Amino acid sequence: MLLVLAGLLVAALALLPFGYVVVYAATLSPQDAWDLVVRPRVGELATNTLALMGGVLAVTGLLGLGCAWLVERTDLPLRTLWHVLLAAPLAVPAFVNSYGWVSLTHDVQSYRGAVLIVSMSYFPLVYLPIVAALRMLDPAHEEVARSLGYGSAATFRRVLLPGVRPALLGGALLVALHCLAEFGALQMLAYPTFTTAIFDQYASAFSSAGANVLACLLGLACLLLVLLELRLRGGRALARVGEGARRPVERVRLGLWRLPALAALTGLITLALGVPIGSLVHWLVVGSSTEFPVGDLVSAAVSTVSLAAAAAGVATAMALPVAWLAVRYRGAASNVVERTTFMAHALPGIVVGLALVTISIRYAQPIYQTVPVLLAAYAILFLPRSVVSIRASLEHAPPVLDEVARSLGLGRLKAAWRVTVPLIQPGLGAGAALVFLSVSTELTATLMLAPLGTNTLAMEFWSNSSSVKYGAAAPYALLLVLLSLPATWLLATRATGGGSRWLQ
């Protein structure tokens, strides 16, 4: 009962921004709303948004699945190094990535440039869950497939792909939702989508009916995405009992494909890390506006780390009951609760910020512009990252172990805490790290809800880069990347199975 209540409370909080958008859009007459929806500009924005999402999903899906297979199931040299490098792009925010490219060449301000840069920023969201899933798959299934005469391709298609399907779809869903809500990177790339249009309309009119209608369409797109992911995922249980996955896996020999594989990975890392990091170093050295205000840098760094760590803890605590309901109590009700947490993730941070501003001013004025409201915004925005990570781990945690613990006299909560929670620690760590990284780079909601005097690295970077002060923005971007490295390292090690020893 407590689990259901906790899940419902989390779902209700996640629905607040979407409810705000619907209520404001409902103030329009049906004819006015229709006129706003059928404008040519809306069609253009929808085409841009869907085209971007389709291109990015195709690229990140192929990169995530292919790279995970190379690292986990082949004799690729230096697998530890490649694994860390493939996770490292998460330490470079998408808008910093865009800054790196745009400050060097404006040729990337196009559809192809947007697909390239957004994909380079988000493919680890697909790669990491698949690596974690591959680590937990019992290699005995692959051995049986090979003993029956299946080759590497057939084993991949019939055994590995079904086993990693929840992780692949969960990561793809996160990437798709990011495409719907991405603002900073696309604004720099001059690629208009629903989110950039919503921001522009809110900037010109604080309560814009047109912007709220666009936000409703964005929410509808999110709903369709989560329903599609639920349909494709299916209800197959993946949990097993035993330590089979800890046995050495028989790796596929690359042979003549080894050099092409290494060249492809080198090119990928160069695009995802080399260009943005090289651009930062370039502007630090030659930028006419470059300066190092130590006091401002330290203050912004402390604020960033404090808010990100607090939000990671809050979001993880909120995601645990939701993921538990979805995996251990499968059904329509638990699916609704889980899918609800994804709704706000497709809304721009400015919409979530406006919703909480309105609610706090009208119904809870004493907490307006306080840290709890800001943490609530972060939790609403990034809860799906934690839910997906925890769910992926729970899918492989056998429920029978809980039942055995309870048969030995432990209560339901104690059994879960002492048996299942230790098993899903990689997912908990992955979720917390993902939220930490997201909060570190969040911009619009922070600008609206942060207490007076609070400055984060993302806010300072955006202020300078928007003024085309590339040199002044570079120190904040570089420090932001450095602060993101520990969380990225956590994702690259603990979140995928406990360090590098499994990659030796």
N, C-alpha and C positions, 0 to 999 in steps of 0.2 A: 504493500500500500504506500509506504514512504517512497519507494522507488518510482511508482506511478505519479505521485504528487510532485516529486522533484522534477520528473520529466515534463509534466504539464506546466510547471512554473517556468522552466527554461524555454519551452515552446512559446509561452505567452510573452515572455520578454523579447524573444526573437521576432515576434509578429508585430511589436509596437511600431517600428518604422513603416512597415507596409500598411498597417492600419491607418497611420497618419496620412500617408499618400492617398489612400482610398477615400478617406473622409474629406480631404481637401478637394480631390477631383470630383467628388459627389456634389460639391457646391455648384458645379456647372450644370446647366441644362443639358439634356441629351443631345440636342442639336448643336450646342456650342462644343460639347465634347467630341462629337462626330466630326465637326469642322476642323477641330485641332488634329484629330487622328489622320484624316485623309489629306492633309496638306502634302504637296510634293516633297517638301523638306523632310517630313517624317519618313516617307518612302526611301529617300536617299540615305537617311541615317540608319534605317533598318537594313538596307542593303549593305552599307559599310560595316555595320556591326556584325551581321551574320557572315559576311565574307571573311572578315577578320577572324571570327571565332572558328569558322570551318578550316581556314588555312592553318591557324595556330594549333588546333586540335590534331590535324593530320601530321604536322611536323613534330609536335611534342610527343604524340603517341608513338610514332615510329622511332624517334630518338630515345625515349624512355625505355621502351620495350627492347629495342636493339642493343642499347648500351648495357642494360641490366643483364641480358642474356650473355653478352660478351664477357662481362666481369664475373658472372656467377657460374656459367656453364661451359666456358671454354678455357683453353690453356693460354689465354692472353698474358703476355709478360707484364710484370709490375702491376698486378691487379689492385694492390693496396693503394698505390699512387693514383691510378686511374679512378678508383672509386671516390677518393677524396676530391680529386679535381672535378669529377662529374657532379658532385654535390655542391661544390664551391660557388657556382653562379647564384645560389640563393643568398649569398652574402652581398651580392651587388643588386641593389634595388632596381626595379624596372626603369624608374625615372633617371637614375644615375646612368644606367646603361644607355638610355636615349640621349642623355647629356653627352656621354662619351662619343657617340656616333655623330650627333648633330653638330657638336662643336668642331668636328673635323671635316664633315662634309654634309651639305644639305640634300644630297642625292637620296638619302634614306627617308626623306619626308614624302613617302608614297605608300601605296598598299603593300608592295613587296618589302619595303623597309620596315613597315609596322609589323608584318608577319615575322620577319627575321628577328627583330629585336625583342618582341614580346615572347617569341618562342625560346630565344636564348636565355631569357630571364626565368621562364617557368617550366622548362622541360624537367628539372629535378623533381618537381612535384609529382611527375609520373614515374620517373626513374626510381626514386627512393622507396615508395610503397611496393613496387614490383620486386626490387632487391630483397626487401623484408619478406615478401611472400615467397620468393624463391628459396630463401633461407629456411623457411618453415615447412616447405613441401617435403614429403618423405621421398628420398631418392629411390626407394624400392619400386615405386610406380614406374619410374623411368627404366629401371633395370628390367622389370617385367616386360615393358614395351619393346626394349631392344632384344630380349630373349625370344620374343614372338616375331622378330624379323623386321621391326620398324626401324627406319633410318633416323638420322638426326632431325630432318625436316618433319617427318611424320610424328616422331616423339614430341617435338615442340608443339605441333598443332593439336595432337590428341591428348597430351598429358600436361605439359607445362602451361599452355595457354588457358585451358579451363581452370587450372589451379590458381593462376594469377589474375583471373578475370575481375574479381572484386577490387583488387588493388589497382588494376588498370582503369577500370571504370570510375573508381573513386578519385584517382588522380586526375583523370580526364575531366571529371565534373568540376574539380577545383580550378583547373585551368580555364574551362569554359566560363565559370563564374567570374574569374579574374578578368577575362576578356570583356565581359559585360560591364564590370565595374571599374576597369582601369581608367585612370584620369591623367596622372602626371606624365607618364610616358607618351600617351597618345596626343596630349596637348603639345608637348615638345616636338612631336613628329608631324604636327599639323594634319592629323588624320581624324576627321570628325566622326564621332559615334554618338549614341544616345547619351552616354555619360558626359562627354565634353559639352554637348548641347545643353544638358540639364544644368551643368555648372555655369555656363554662359547666361542662361536665362535667370537662374537664381541670383547671379551677380548683378544683373540689371534690374531685377524686381525680387525682393526678399521672399514674397509669397506669390510665385508665378503659377497661374493655373496651367499654362502650357507645359511648364516644367513638371508639374505633378502628373499630368497626363502621360508625359514621356516616362516618368518614373513608374507609373502603373504598367505601361507596356514592357518596361524592363523587368518588373516583377513577374509579369505573365510569362515572359521568356524564361525566367528562372524556374518558374513552376513547371513549365514544359520540359526543361532540362532534367530536373530532379525526377519527374515521372518517367522520362525516357531511361534514365540511368537505373531506376528501380526495376523497370521492365526488363532491361538487358541483363541486369545482374542475376536475376532468378533467385530461387530459394535454396540452392544447393548448400548443404553444410560441409565445411571444410576441416572441421576439427578432427584431431586424431589423438591417440594415446601412445606414449612412448617417445623414445629419443632417436627415432629413425633419421631425422634430418641432420643429426650431428655426425652421422657416418660420412666419410669422404665421398664426394660426388665424382662419378666418372666423367671427366671433362671431355668435351668435343675438341679434337685436334684441328686447329685452323689450317695448318699446312701452308700452302701457297697463299692463302688468304690472310696470313698474319700481317704482312707488311701493309696491304691495303687497309686492314682494320686499324692498325696503329696510325696510319696517315689520316684516316677519317676522324679518329678520336683527337688527334693533334689539331686538325682543322677546326673541329667543334670547340675545343677549349680555347683556341685562339680567338674565335668569334665571340664566345661567351664571356671570356675573362680578359684576354689580351688586349682587345680594343678598348673597353672601358677603363681598365687599369692604366694602360698606356696613355690614354687621353688625360686622365687625372694627373699623372706624372708630368706630362707635357705642359699642362696649364699651370701646375705648381712651379715649374721652372721658368716658363716664358710669359706667363700671364701678367699684363700690366697692372691688374687690380689685385694680384696675389698679396695676401697678408696673413699673419698668424696671430689673431687675437686670443692669446692663451686663456684669459679669463672667460671669454665668451665660449670658447671651445669646450673647456672643462665643465662649465655650467650646463651647456646644452647636452653634453655627453652624460652627465649625472642624471639629468631629467629623463633622457631617453632610456637609459638602462633601468631606472627605477620604475617608470611607467610600463615598460615592456615586461619586466619580471613580474610585476604585480598582475598585469593583464594575463600573462601566461598561466599563472596560478589560478586565477578566477575562471578562465575559459576551460582549463583542464578539469576543474571541479564540476563545472556545469556540463561538460561533455560526457563525463563518465556515466551518469544515470541514463542519458539519452542513448548512448551506444549500447549499454547493458540491456535496455529494453528492446532495442532493435535486433540484437543477436540472440538473447536468451528467451525472449518472449515474442517470437515472431508472430505477426498478425497485422491486420489493417490499422489498428489503433497505434501500435508501436511504430509502424511505418509513417503514419501521419505525424507523430511527434518528431521522429528523426528528420523527415523531409522539411518540416516547418523550420528547423534551425538553419536551413539553407536559404530561406527566402530573402533575408536582409543582406545576404552576402552578394547578391547581384545588384543591390542598390548602391549608388555612390555614397562615399562617406559624408558628403554634404547633406544628403537626404536623411541619413541616420542622425547626423548632428542636429538638423533642424527639428526632427521629430522629438529628440530628447530635450532640446531647448524649449520647445513649445510645451511639452508635458511638465518639465520641471518648473517653468515660470507659472503655469496655470494651476498646477496641483501640488507642487513641492518646492516652493520658491526658496526655502533655506538651503537646498542642496544645488541650486543653480550655479553653474560654473565652478563646480568642486571636483575633486579627484574621483569620488565614487561615480558620478555621472559620466565622466570621461572613461573610466574603466568599464562601465556598462556599455558604452558605445563600442569600445574595443572588443568586448566579449560578443556582442551582437554581430559585429562585422566579421570576426575571425573564428567564431565557434565551429564552423564546418571543418576547418583544418584539423582541429583537435578531434572532432567526431570521427572523421574519416580515418585518422591514424589509430585511434583506440579501437574502432570497429574492426579494422584489418587485423589487429592482434587478437581481439576477442573471437574472431571467426576461427582461429586456430587453437584456442584454449578449450580443452575438452570439458563439457559440463559434468561429465561423470565424476571428475575429481572433486567438484563441489559436493556432489551427492555422497561420495565416500566420506568426506570430512563431516558432513552433517550426520551420517549414520554413526560416526564415532562420538557424537555428542556436541558438536559445535553448532551454534546458531547460524542462521542464514547469513547475517552480516559478517560474523567472525570467519565463517568458512570462505566467504568471498574475499575478505581482506587477507587471510593467511594463505590461501591457495591460488585464487585466480589473479588477484592484483599483482603478485610477484611475476606471474607468467606474462602479463601484458605490460610490464614496465617499459619494454622497447617502444610500444605504441604510445604510452603516456609521455615518455621522453620526447618522441617525435612530435607529438601534438603540441607540447609546451614549447619546443624549439621553433616550430613553425609559427606559432602565435607570437613568440618573441620577435622573430624576424619581421613579421607583418606589422606589428605595432611600431617597431623601430622606424619603419619607412612610411607609416600612415601620415597623411597630410591634412586633408580637408576637414575631417571631423575634429582633429586636434586643434586646428586653427579656430574652430567655432566653440569648442567646449573646454579648452585648457584654462585653468585658473590664471588670473592676471599675473604677469611676470614670468610665466612658464614658457621656455623656449626649448625646442628639441632640435636635433641635428637636421632632421628633414625640413623643419620650418625655416631654419637659417639657410640651408642649401637652396630651397625653393625661392626664397626672397632674393638671393644673389643671382641665381641662374636666370630667373625671370627678367632681371635687369640686364642680362647679357654680361654679367660680371663673372666670366668663367673662372678666372683666377681666384677671385674671392670665394666662389662656391666650392672650389676644389678641396680645401682643407676639411670642410664639413663633410663632403662626400667620402673622402678618404677615411676619416675617422669613423664614419658610419659603417663603412665596409669592414674596418678593423674590429669594431664592436660586434659585428654580426658573425665574425669568424668562429667564436666559441660555440654559438648555437648551431652553426653549420657543421662544425666538427662533431657535435653531439648527434646530429642527424646522420652523419656519415659513419658513425661507429655504433653507439649504443642503440640507436633507432633501427639498425639493421642487423642486430644480433650480437652485440657485445664486443666491439672492438675489432681490431684488424687481424686477430689471430685466425679468423675464419677465411681470410683472404690470402693467407700465406700459401 
